[in-house]
């Protein structure tokens, strides 16, 4: 078990520079490719390196989850007019600091894509078959690399691309499928989406024999010993803790997200229901919605319902920074201070007396004037004590795809009111609330929008929901939202290519 913990800790920590090298060799950029892929470990480390890079603070380690994109979703407004946070909230994309931030986002996402492409290119080579002897492992490596490539391309589309519906401003973007310095033609929206969907389909096919499909609910987080007992043919640390990597169900959930965003409701529904209905060999659900147990243990990112997460050991060392972000009494630096009136507005119409999401994931403190100030505890590590093992597997995570989103996708794409009510009932009971039934699909969709807002604060999803719906009104923004507000300009250096 210690070996496994060391493996997970080294491979999946927050930033490349802080892990003393995610390889036991020189960095990938300094190693000739022909040398790097001479061992099975080289392929493993190259793949894990993609996840490590995703943990960058410019990407999912901070900006694209817990702060930057959520400024644009209008969650926060307690910031100075001269601040970069205010520029983000007001969609001032010409602000030099905002430009620099999104240039980093753009470049780092494509850097991950290039590394994924390098893996894809080499895992299919004849040499790879002599190095990675098991076909099941080669399929898993390529499937994950394709999924990573699709995931990053999709967020490039969601950030820099045109509206997915009723677009009058057309944007072309490069879909990178090769390595090296080559001309990458910019594609029209539909061409880009077709490549994205093809990558996801190919990834799902390659991961169709993912070990996670043979286990029940708890085994998304299975250990090596459990794997050996059940599946000696894949007894390898590399196959364990599938929640922290692109497993089969994470790919299908991402397919559901992409299909809904691009307007393919039928495919979104089918992919979402496959995940919701998935059963292991023992007949148990692969994953279930999180209930009171996660909250009581201080697992505020709800690991028991997470389909894909980044393991981020830096969260514990970020305690002071997280308090500055979410819980700060200094009026000069409280950009993410959350007003009580806003939290109450988010939960308007819901019974909050016993709602575990309302009562457990939100804390409160007294402000300078004695007012009650709520704050998000989602990434806090110091509220409830935990062992190192628990921190490693349950606490140090940034969720990228959760089952709750899959339920919302299925509900929004279903045309059966009875089915929607059944799913919403199951969804809300997991949050310790018994809801009234919807009387129409339109009222259901209105409440689903509210649920996105409540559920994914500090996970970087709400702005993209608004963009997908092309809404001209965001909660807490009195101004009409324009099409240009939804399209972050690509870096100027890219436009010169």
C-alpha positions in Angstrom: 0.0 0.0 0.0 2.9 2.4 0.8 4.2 1.8 -2.7 0.9 2.7 -4.2 0.7 5.9 -2.0 4.1 6.9 -3.1 3.2 6.3 -6.8 0.0 8.4 -6.5 1.7 11.1 -4.5 4.6 11.5 -6.9 2.5 11.2 -10.1 -0.6 13.3 -9.3 0.6 16.2 -7.2 -0.2 19.7 -8.1 2.6 21.2 -10.1 5.4 19.7 -12.1 8.1 21.7 -10.4 7.1 20.7 -6.9 7.2 16.9 -7.2 11.0 16.6 -7.6 10.4 15.4 -11.1 7.4 13.4 -12.1 10.0 11.1 -13.7 13.2 9.9 -12.3 14.9 11.3 -15.3 15.3 14.8 -16.8 12.2 16.7 -17.8 10.3 15.5 -20.9 11.3 18.5 -22.9 15.0 17.7 -22.4 14.8 14.0 -23.3 15.0 12.8 -26.9 11.7 11.1 -27.7 13.4 7.9 -28.9 15.0 7.6 -25.4 12.0 8.6 -23.4 9.8 5.8 -24.8 12.3 3.0 -24.5 10.6 1.7 -21.3 7.1 1.0 -20.2 7.7 3.4 -17.3 8.4 6.2 -19.9 4.9 5.8 -21.4 3.3 5.8 -17.9 5.2 8.9 -16.8 4.4 10.7 -20.0 0.7 10.1 -19.5 0.8 11.0 -15.8 2.7 14.1 -16.7 -0.4 15.4 -18.6 -2.5 15.2 -15.4 0.3 16.9 -13.5 0.3 19.8 -16.0 -3.5 20.0 -15.7 -3.0 20.9 -12.1 -1.3 24.2 -13.0 -2.7 27.2 -11.2 -3.4 28.8 -14.6 -5.6 25.8 -15.4 -7.6 23.4 -13.1 -5.4 23.9 -10.1 -7.0 27.3 -9.6 -8.0 29.6 -12.4 -10.4 27.4 -14.4 -12.0 26.0 -11.3 -12.1 28.0 -8.1 -11.7 31.6 -9.1 -11.1 33.1 -12.6 -13.9 31.6 -14.6 -16.3 32.0 -11.7 -15.7 35.8 -11.7 -17.1 35.7 -15.2 -20.1 33.7 -14.0 -20.9 36.7 -11.7 -20.6 34.8 -8.4 -18.5 37.5 -6.7 -18.5 41.3 -6.8 -16.5 42.5 -3.8 -13.5 43.7 -5.7 -11.8 47.0 -6.5 -12.7 48.5 -9.9 -9.0 48.5 -10.8 -8.5 44.8 -10.1 -8.0 42.0 -12.6 -11.0 40.2 -10.8 -13.2 43.2 -11.7 -11.9 43.1 -15.3 -12.8 39.4 -15.5 -16.3 40.0 -14.0 -16.9 42.8 -16.6 -15.5 40.8 -19.5 -12.7 43.4 -20.1 -10.7 41.1 -22.3 -8.5 44.0 -23.5 -7.1 44.4 -20.0 -3.4 43.5 -20.1 -3.6 41.3 -17.0 -6.6 39.4 -18.4 -4.9 39.0 -21.7 -1.9 37.5 -20.0 -4.0 35.1 -17.9 -5.8 33.7 -21.0 -2.6 33.6 -23.0 -1.3 31.2 -20.3 -4.5 29.2 -20.3 -4.4 28.9 -24.1 -0.7 28.0 -24.3 -0.8 25.5 -21.4 -3.8 23.7 -22.7 -2.1 23.2 -26.1 1.1 22.2 -24.3 -0.8 19.3 -22.7 -2.4 18.4 -26.0 1.0 18.2 -27.6 2.2 15.8 -24.9 -0.9 13.7 -25.4 -0.3 13.7 -29.1 3.3 12.5 -28.5 1.9 9.6 -26.5 -0.7 8.7 -29.1 1.9 8.8 -31.9 4.4 6.5 -30.0 2.0 4.0 -28.4 1.0 2.9 -31.9 4.5 2.2 -33.0 6.1 -1.2 -33.5 8.6 -0.4 -30.8 5.9 0.3 -28.3 4.6 -3.3 -28.6 7.9 -4.6 -27.5 8.1 -2.2 -24.6 4.4 -2.2 -23.4 3.7 -5.9 -24.0 0.1 -6.0 -22.7 -2.4 -4.9 -25.3 -4.8 -3.9 -22.5 -2.3 -1.5 -21.2 -1.5 0.0 -24.6 -5.2 0.5 -25.1 -5.6 2.2 -21.8 -2.7 4.6 -22.3 -3.9 5.6 -25.8 -7.5 5.9 -24.6 -6.6 8.2 -21.7 -4.3 10.3 -24.0 -7.2 10.7 -26.5 -9.5 11.7 -23.7 -7.1 14.3 -22.3 -6.7 15.7 -25.8 -10.5 16.0 -26.2 -10.9 17.4 -22.7 -8.4 20.2 -23.3 -9.7 20.9 -26.8 -13.2 21.2 -25.4 -12.3 23.8 -22.9 -10.4 25.7 -25.5 -13.7 25.7 -27.5 -15.7 26.7 -24.4 -13.4 29.6 -23.6 -12.2 30.9 -27.0 -14.8 29.5 -29.3 -18.1 30.9 -30.7 -21.5 30.4 -29.2 -22.7 26.9 -29.8 -26.1 28.2 -30.9 -27.3 31.3 -32.8 -23.7 32.5 -33.4 -23.2 35.6 -35.4 -19.5 35.9 -34.5 -17.7 32.9 -36.1 -14.5 31.7 -34.6 -12.0 29.2 -36.0 -9.6 27.3 -33.8 -6.8 24.7 -34.4 -7.5 21.1 -33.4 -4.0 19.7 -32.8 -3.5 16.0 -33.7 0.2 16.0 -34.3 3.5 16.8 -32.6 6.3 19.1 -33.6 6.3 22.6 -35.2 3.9 22.3 -38.0 1.1 24.4 -39.5 -2.2 23.6 -37.7 -5.1 24.9 -39.8 -7.9 26.7 -38.0 -11.2 24.8 -38.3 -14.7 26.0 -38.5 -16.9 25.2 -35.4 -18.5 22.1 -36.9 -15.3 20.7 -38.1 -13.7 21.2 -34.7 -16.6 19.5 -33.0 -16.5 16.5 -35.3 -12.9 15.9 -34.4 -13.6 16.3 -30.7 -16.5 13.8 -30.8 -14.4 11.4 -32.8 -11.6 11.5 -30.2 -14.2 10.8 -27.5 -15.7 7.9 -29.4 -12.2 6.4 -30.0 -11.3 6.9 -26.3 -14.4 5.1 -25.1 -13.8 2.2 -27.5 -10.2 1.9 -26.3 -11.3 2.0 -22.7 -14.2 -0.4 -23.1 -12.2 -3.0 -21.2 -11.2 -0.5 -18.5 -10.9 -2.5 -15.2 -13.3 0.0 -13.5 -16.2 -1.5 -15.6 -15.9 -4.7 -13.6 -16.1 -3.2 -10.2 -19.0 -1.8 -8.2 -19.3 1.7 -6.6 -16.4 1.7 -4.2 -13.9 0.5 -6.7 -13.4 3.8 -8.6 -10.9 4.2 -5.8 -9.6 0.6 -5.6 -6.2 -0.4 -4.3 -3.7 -2.7 -5.9 -4.5 -5.5 -3.4 -8.2 -5.3 -4.3 -7.3 -5.3 -8.0 -5.1 -8.4 -7.6 -7.8 -10.3 -5.8 -10.4 -9.6 -8.4 -8.4 -9.2 -11.6 -4.9 -10.8 -11.5 -4.6 -10.2 -15.2 -4.2 -6.4 -14.6 -2.4 -6.5 -11.2 -0.5 -3.3 -11.7 -0.3 -0.1 -9.8 -0.9 1.7 -13.0 -4.5 0.4 -13.2 -5.5 1.6 -9.7 -7.3 4.7 -8.4 -9.1 5.2 -11.6 -11.0 8.2 -10.3 -7.8 10.2 -10.7 -7.5 9.4 -14.4 -9.7 9.2 -17.4 -11.6 6.0 -16.8 -14.3 4.7 -19.2 -17.2 6.4 -17.3 -15.4 9.7 -17.1 -15.1 9.6 -20.9 -18.8 8.9 -21.3 -19.7 11.6 -18.8 -17.5 14.0 -20.8 -19.2 12.9 -24.0 -22.5 13.8 -22.3 -21.2 17.2 -21.4 -19.9 17.9 -24.9 -23.0 16.6 -26.6 -25.3 18.8 -24.5 -23.1 21.8 -25.1 -23.1 21.3 -28.9 -26.8 20.7 -29.0 -27.0 17.0 -29.5 -29.5 16.2 -26.8 -30.1 12.6 -27.8 -26.4 11.6 -27.6 -26.1 13.6 -24.3 -29.0 11.7 -22.8 -27.7 8.3 -23.9 -24.2 8.9 -22.6 -25.5 10.3 -19.3 -27.9 7.4 -18.7 -25.1 4.9 -19.5 -23.1 6.3 -16.6 -26.1 6.6 -14.2 -27.3 3.0 -14.9 -23.8 1.5 -14.9 -23.4 -1.7 -12.8 -20.4 -3.7 -11.8 -19.9 -7.5 -11.9 -21.6 -7.7 -8.5 -24.7 -5.8 -9.7 -23.9 -2.7 -7.6 -23.8 0.8 -9.1 -20.4 1.9 -10.3 -20.9 5.2 -8.7 -23.7 6.8 -6.6 -24.6 10.4 -5.7 -22.9 11.6 -2.6 -24.9 11.9 0.6 -24.5 13.1 4.1 -21.5 10.9 4.7 -19.0 12.8 2.6 -20.0 16.1 4.1 -19.7 14.8 7.7 -16.2 13.5 7.0 -15.1 16.9 5.6 -14.9 15.5 2.0 -16.5 18.6 0.6 -15.6 17.9 -3.0 -17.7 14.8 -2.8 -15.2 12.1 -3.9 -17.8 9.3 -3.6 -19.6 10.7 -6.7 -16.6 12.0 -8.6 -15.9 10.4 -11.9 -12.7 12.3 -12.7 -10.6 14.4 -10.3 -7.1 15.8 -10.1 -5.1 14.7 -7.1 -3.7 17.9 -5.7 -1.5 17.6 -2.6 -0.9 21.3 -2.7 -4.4 22.0 -1.4 -3.3 21.4 2.2 -0.4 23.8 1.9 -2.8 26.3 0.3 -4.9 26.6 3.5 -3.9 30.3 4.0 -4.4 31.1 0.4 -7.8 29.4 0.3 -8.9 31.4 3.3 -7.8 34.5 1.5 -9.9 33.5 -1.5 -13.0 32.3 0.3 -12.9 33.6 3.8 -11.3 36.9 4.3 -12.2 39.8 6.6 -9.7 42.2 4.9 -11.9 44.4 2.8 -9.0 45.3 0.6 -8.4 41.7 -0.6 -11.8 40.1 -0.4 -12.5 39.6 -4.1 -14.3 36.3 -3.5 -16.2 37.4 -0.5 -19.7 36.0 -0.9 -22.7 38.0 0.3 -25.3 36.3 2.5 -28.0 37.7 0.2 -26.4 36.0 -2.7 -26.2 32.6 -1.0 -29.9 33.0 0.0 -30.8 33.9 -3.5 -29.0 30.8 -4.8 -31.2 28.5 -2.6 -34.4 30.4 -3.0 -37.3 28.0 -3.2 -35.4 25.1 -1.6 -35.8 23.7 1.8 -32.5 24.5 3.5 -33.3 23.3 7.0 -31.8 19.9 6.5 -30.1 20.3 3.1 -26.6 18.9 3.6 -25.2 21.0 0.8 -26.4 24.2 2.3 -25.6 23.4 5.9 -22.3 21.5 5.4 -20.4 23.0 2.5 -21.1 26.6 3.6 -19.5 28.1 6.7 -20.2 31.5 8.3 -18.2 34.1 10.1 -18.9 37.6 11.5 -17.8 40.5 9.3 -16.4 43.9 10.5 -19.8 45.2 11.1 -21.1 42.1 12.8 -22.9 40.9 9.7 -23.0 37.2 8.8 -20.7 36.3 6.0 -20.9 32.9 4.3 -18.0 31.2 2.7 -17.3 28.1 0.7 -15.5 25.2 2.4 -15.2 23.0 -0.8 -11.4 22.9 -0.9 -10.7 23.4 2.8 -8.5 20.8 4.4 -8.5 21.8 8.0 -12.1 21.7 9.1 -12.2 18.0 10.0 -9.1 16.0 10.8 -8.1 13.1 8.6 -5.3 10.5 8.2 -2.7 10.8 5.5 -4.4 7.9 3.7 -7.7 9.7 3.7 -6.2 13.0 2.6 -4.4 11.2 -0.3 -7.5 9.5 -1.6 -10.5 11.7 -0.5 -9.3 15.2 0.4 -6.6 16.3 -2.0 -8.7 16.4 -5.1 -10.1 19.0 -7.5 -13.2 17.5 -9.2 -13.5 17.8 -12.9 -16.6 15.7 -13.6 -19.1 14.6 -11.0 -22.2 12.4 -11.2 -24.4 15.2 -10.1 -23.6 17.0 -13.4 -24.4 13.7 -15.3 -27.9 13.7 -13.6 -28.5 17.3 -14.5 -27.5 16.5 -18.1 -29.8 13.5 -18.2 -32.7 15.6 -16.8 -32.2 18.4 -19.2 -32.0 16.2 -22.3 -35.0 14.0 -21.3 -38.4 14.5 -22.8 -40.1 12.3 -20.2 -41.5 14.4 -17.3 -42.0 11.4 -15.2 -38.4 10.3 -15.7 -37.2 13.8 -15.0 -39.1 13.9 -11.7 -37.7 10.5 -10.7 -34.1 11.5 -11.3 -34.6 14.9 -9.6 -36.1 13.2 -6.6 -33.0 10.9 -6.3 -30.7 13.8 -6.9 -32.3 15.9 -4.2 -32.7 13.1 -1.7 -28.9 12.7 -1.9 -28.8 16.3 -0.7 -31.2 15.4 2.1 -34.2 17.2 0.7 -37.4 15.7 -0.7 -38.6 17.9 -3.6 -42.0 18.5 -5.0 -42.6 17.1 -8.5 -42.3 19.4 -11.5 -45.5 20.1 -13.4 -43.8 20.8 -16.7 -40.5 20.2 -18.5 -40.0 24.0 -18.7 -40.2 24.4 -14.9 -37.8 21.5 -14.6 -35.3 23.1 -16.9 -35.5 26.4 -15.0 -34.7 24.6 -11.7 -31.9 22.6 -13.4 -30.2 25.9 -14.2 -30.5 26.9 -10.6 -28.9 23.6 -9.6 -25.9 24.2 -11.8 -25.5 27.5 -10.0 -25.7 25.9 -6.5 -23.8 22.7 -7.2 -20.7 23.9 -9.2 -19.6 27.1 -7.4 -15.8 27.0 -7.4 -15.7 24.3 -10.1 -15.7 26.6 -13.1 -18.8 25.4 -14.8 -21.5 28.1 -14.6 -20.1 30.5 -17.1 -20.1 27.7 -19.7 -23.7 26.9 -18.9 -24.7 30.5 -19.6 -22.7 30.4 -22.8 -24.3 27.1 -23.9 -27.7 28.6 -23.4 -26.7 31.9 -24.9 -28.5 33.7 -22.1 -28.5 37.5 -22.1 -29.1 37.6 -18.4 -26.9 36.3 -15.6 -27.9 36.3 -12.0 -26.4 39.2 -10.1 -25.5 41.1 -13.3 -27.8 44.0 -14.1 -26.4 44.5 -17.6 -27.5 42.5 -20.6 -24.9 40.0 -21.6 -23.7 40.3 -25.2 -22.4 37.7 -27.5 -18.9 39.2 -27.4 -18.8 38.7 -23.6 -18.9 34.9 -24.1 -15.9 34.8 -26.5 -12.5 35.3 -25.0 -10.1 36.4 -27.8 -7.4 34.0 -28.7 -3.9 35.3 -27.9 -2.7 37.9 -30.3 0.4 35.8 -31.0 -1.8 33.1 -32.2 -3.6 35.4 -34.6 -0.3 36.3 -36.2 0.3 32.6 -37.2 
